[in-house]
Amino acid sequence: MAQLDVDLPTAIQWVSDLCDEFVDKFLQTRQDILAHRNGFPSWGAEIDEAIGIYIEGLGMSMSGSYF
């Protein structure tokens, strides 16, 4: 708060906005990976499935910390 010279409500809103941006970026990247878009390749069915499970775990970890 002191570094940005803002009051508490403004600081809370800034953190909330930052979290929202992070979640949006994660969800978009997750979709790109699972759909093999934007340069994300397929590594074969078995590895793609493992990657999907790993990404879901990351998402659950994030939401557990977020809420």
N, C-alpha and C positions, 0 to 999 in steps of 0.2 A: 504494500500500500504506500509506504513511504517513497519507494523508488519511482512509482508512477504518479505520486502526489494525488491520490484519489481517496475518497471516503470509503467506508465499509460497504455500503450498498453497491457502489460502482465496482469495487474489487470483487465482490461476490458475482456480479453480472459478468465481469471479465472472465472469471474462472468458469462460470457456467457456459459462456460462449465458446471458450477454448475446449471444454469437454464435448460440447455439441459438434464442433468442427472435427475433433478426433474421432468421435463415433461415426459421423458421416463418412469420413475418409476410410475408416476401417470397413464399414459396410460396402462402400463402393469397391474397394480393393478386393474384398472377399468375393463379391460378385464377379469381378474381372477374373480372378484366379479360378473360380469354379466353372466359369463359362469359357475359359481360355481366350480371353479378350485382352486387348491392349498389350500384347507382347508376352502374355503368360501362356506357356506351352502346356501341352498334355505330356505327362511322363509315363503314360500307360495306365490302364484301369486300376491296377493294384496300388500304385503309388498315388494316383489321383484320389482314390478313396481315402488313403491314409492322410493325405494333405487336407482333404475335406474335414476329416475327424479332428485333426490338429487345429484347424482354423476355428471350428466350432468350439473347441476347448478354450482357445484364446478369447473368443467372444464371451463365453460364460465366465471366464476369469475377469474380463473387463466389467461385465455387468455386475458381478458379485462385488467388485470394488467400488463401482459407481453408485450402487444403491445401497 
